[in-house]
Amino acid sequence: MLLLIAGLIVFLGVHSLRIFAEPWRAAQIARLGLGAYKVIYSLVSLLGLALIVVGYGQARGSPIALWDPPLWTRHLSALLVLFSFVLLVATYVPRNRIKAAVGHPMIIGVKVWAAGHLLANGTLADALLFGAFLLWAVFDLRAARARDRIHGRVVVGTSLPADAATIIAGVALWWAFAFHLHGWLFGVRPFVA
């Protein structure tokens, strides 16, 4: 469990610099240069992610049950994760209405993903992992929207083909992940009881 906690601290800590230490972050970019900063940021993020993966895997070996989620929460979680995949894709497809409407679809997608997984999983490791990501996403969205107000977020024109591409790609990625990759990567198949 300690590796999981350490990984969450490292990964979410580096991803929280814009929330809690924007001036320090800007000073480091000025001092190191954007390229070097991105390399260090990426390496620290990868270290945190590796610790999360190993720590969560270890914690799943000897789970500490907090509650026993009903079966229907797995299906609700799968539906929420579908929305989170569409939001994730909306982050990268230019000129789609979803990004124009919500502003920060990736952060909202993380919130939806984490909330869905909290509903469907009842161990201490799950509560730590998904709860930490949900809490981080709440604070990150608040900080991002505050930056938008300060800097004046501009919504660019949208297009129907971009909307269609966003939804089709999001659903396709969700389908591949839900029916194939999730079981292979994590040993849990969302639609198998």
N, C-alpha and C positions, 0 to 999 in steps of 0.2 A: 504494500500500500504506500510505503514511503516513496518508491520510485514514481508512482502515479502522481502523488502530491508534488514531488519535485518537478516532474515534467509539466504539470499544470502551472506551477509557479513560473518556470522558465518560459514556456510557450505563451501563456496568457500575459505574463509580465512584459515580454518584449512587444506583444501586440497591444499593450495598454499604454505605451509611451505617448501616443497622441491624445490619450484620455487624461493622463495625470502629469505628464512631463513634456508637454509640447515645446516649451522654451529650451529645455535640455536637449531634446531631439534635434531641434533646429540648429543649436550650437554644435552638436556632433556632426551633422551634415555639413555645416560650414567648415568645420575643422578638418574632417576626413575627406570630404567630397562625397557627392551622392552615390557614385559607383562603389566606393569602399564601404560606405555606410550600408548599402543594400547587401553587399557580400557578408558583412558581419551580422546584419539582421537576419539574413537567410540561414547562416550557419547556426546561430543561436536558436532560431525557430526550429530547424531540423533536429538539433540536440533535444529541445523540449519535446518535440513530437516523438522522437525515438524513446525518450523516457516514458512518455504517456503510453505508447504502444506496449512496451515491455512491462511497465507497472500495471497496466490494466489487464494484460494477459496473466500476470502473476496473481492478481487479485481475483480473477475469474476462476483460478484453480482452487481457491478456498473461499468461496463467497460468504459474505455476511448478509443474511436476508434482513431487510427492513420491512418489506411488505410483499404480498403476493398479488401482483396485478392480474385482473381478470383477462381472459383470452381476447375479449373485444378491444382491449387497449392496444394490442398488436396491430389490429386492422386500422384503428384510428391513427396510430403512429405512422403506418405505411402511407396513409392518405396525407398526413401532415408533411411527411418527407417528400412526397410527390410535389407539394407546393414549394418546399424548400429547394428542390432541384430546379424547378422553373425559375425561382428567384435567383438561384446561383447563375443560371444561364443568362438571365436578364442583366446581370452585372456586365457581361461581356458583349452582348449583341447591341450594336449601336442603334439608336433611334427607336427603341421599343417603348411602348406605353407603360409597361410595368415599372421600368426604371424611372421614367418621367414622373409617374405617380408617387412612388415611394421614396425615390432618391437614393437609397442605400439598400438595394435588394440583397446583397450578400449578407449584410449584418442581420437583416430581418430573416433571411433564410437560415442563418445559424440559430436565431431565437426559435424559429418554428421547429427545426431539426432537434434541438436540445429539448424543447418542451415535449415533443412527440416521444423521444426516447425516455424521458423521465416518467411519462405515463406508462410505458410498456415494460419498464425494467425496475426491479425492486431491491437491488443489492446496494450496499454501502458504496462500492466502487462506481456503480452506475450513478448514484446520487452525487458523488463527488465529481465525476467526469462531466456528466450532462448538466448538473447544477452549476458547476463552475463556468461552463461555456454559456449557459443561459444568463447568468449574472454578468459575465463579461459583455455579452451582446447588448444587454440593457444599458450598461454604462457607455459602451462604445457608440450605440445609436444616439444616445443623448448628446454625447460630445460631437459626433458628426453633424447632427442637426444644428447644434450651436455654431459650429464652424460655417455651416451653410448660411445661417442668418448673418453672421459677421461678414462673410465674403460675398454674399448674394448668389445663391445657387441659380444657375441659368438652365432652363429646360429647353433642350433643342427640339426641333420638329420631329414628329414620330411618323412611322409608316406601317401600314398593314402587313407588308411582307416581313418586316422586322418582328412584329408581334407574332405572326405565324411561326417564323423560324425559332423564336424564343420558346414558344409553347411546345412545338414539335420536338426540338432538341432536348428540352427539359424532361418531357415525358419519356423520350427514348432513353436518355441517361438513367432516369429513375427505373425504368423497366429493366434495363441491363443490370443495374445495381441490385434492385430488389429481388429479381428472379435468378441471378447468377452470381454476381460479385460479392454480395453481402455474405452469403453462405460460405463461399470460398475463402474470403478474407477473414471473417470473424466467427465462422462456425455456426452462425444462426441464420436460418432461412425464414424470413418474415411471414411467409404464407403457408408454412408447414407447422401443424400443431405439435 
